[in-house]
Amino acid sequence: MLKTKIGSLDDLKKNSQFSRWINDHDILVYKNGGKIEAISNICPHFGGPIGYHDIKIVNNKPVFTCLWHNLQFCIKSGECTTHSNLVLRKYDIEVEGQEIFVYIN
């Protein structure tokens, strides 16, 4: 796995999330409670971004909503709430001091 710096804790201060392209991966880094997590920012339905909205609670599950067609994805599993065959890739994250690193295969 390739460990790559994707940002810093300062990048999360404004909106509690940010996205960056790393090696052909559009990755959304976000705060989930006190934990920092990362997920693909590309909707598998038609390629729209799933970040840029606040995390919403739908049917007791925190979700991101795709900007293009409003599909919702569980932030914990990456699975679409209405089409189980659509799943966002999750990425491992490591925080060292103020820097955030992502692991990519």
N, C-alpha and C positions, 0 to 999 in steps of 0.2 A: 504494500500500500504506500502511496505517495502522500507524505505529510506536507501541507502547503499552508502558509499564512494566508488567511482570507480577510482579516480585519482586526479591529481592536475593540475593547469594551466601550471606548468613546463612540464608536460607530452605532452602538445600540442605544445611546442616550436619548436621541431625538424621538424615534418612533418604536423603540424596542424591537426593531428588525432592520435588516438591510440585505441586499442581494448583490452578488458578484459573480462574474464569469471566471471560472478556473478550468483550464484545459477542456474546453467545450462543454462544461457543466455550468448551468445557471443555478446557483445555490442560494437559497434563502436561509439566513441565519436569524434566529429570533429567540426571545425570552419566553419561556414557558414556566410561569411562576418564578422561582429563583434559579431555574436551570436554563442553560443556553443549549439550543438544539439547532439542527440544520436539516433541510429537506429540499428536494428539487423544486425549483421555481417555475417549472414548465409543466403545464397541464397535459397529461397523456391523451386527452380527448382531441385537442386541436392546437396545442402549443401555446396557449395563452399563459400569462403570468398569474400565479396564485398569491403572491405577496401584495403588499401595498394596502391591504385592508387590515383593520384590527382583527384579532382572533375573536370569533363569535362563539357563543354557546348555543348549539342546536340539538334538541333532544338529549340534553345533559352531556353532550360531547363538544369539546373545543374544536373548531374547524377554521380552515382557510377557505376563501371563496375565489374561484377563478374569475378574473376580470372580464373575460370574453363571453362565457355562457353560464356563469353563476353556479357551476358545479362546486360542491363543497367536499373538502378532504379533511379527514380526521388528522389532527396534528400529531397524535401519538403513533398511529399505524401507517399514515399516508394513504389509507384507503378512501376511495370516493364513497360518500354516504348513500348514493343512489345506484351506482354501477360498480359492483365489487371487483370487476375485472380491470378497473382503472386505479392504479396505485402509484403514488409519488415515492421516489427513492429517498430513503433516509441516509444521512451521512453522519459518521462519527466526528465528534468535535473534541478539541482539547484546548483548555485555556492555560496559558503560561504567563503569569504576571498580568499585563494588560493586553496581551496579544491572543488572538483566536486563530487556531489552526484547524483545518479540515483534512480528513483522510479520504483519498480517492483511489479506487482500484485502477 
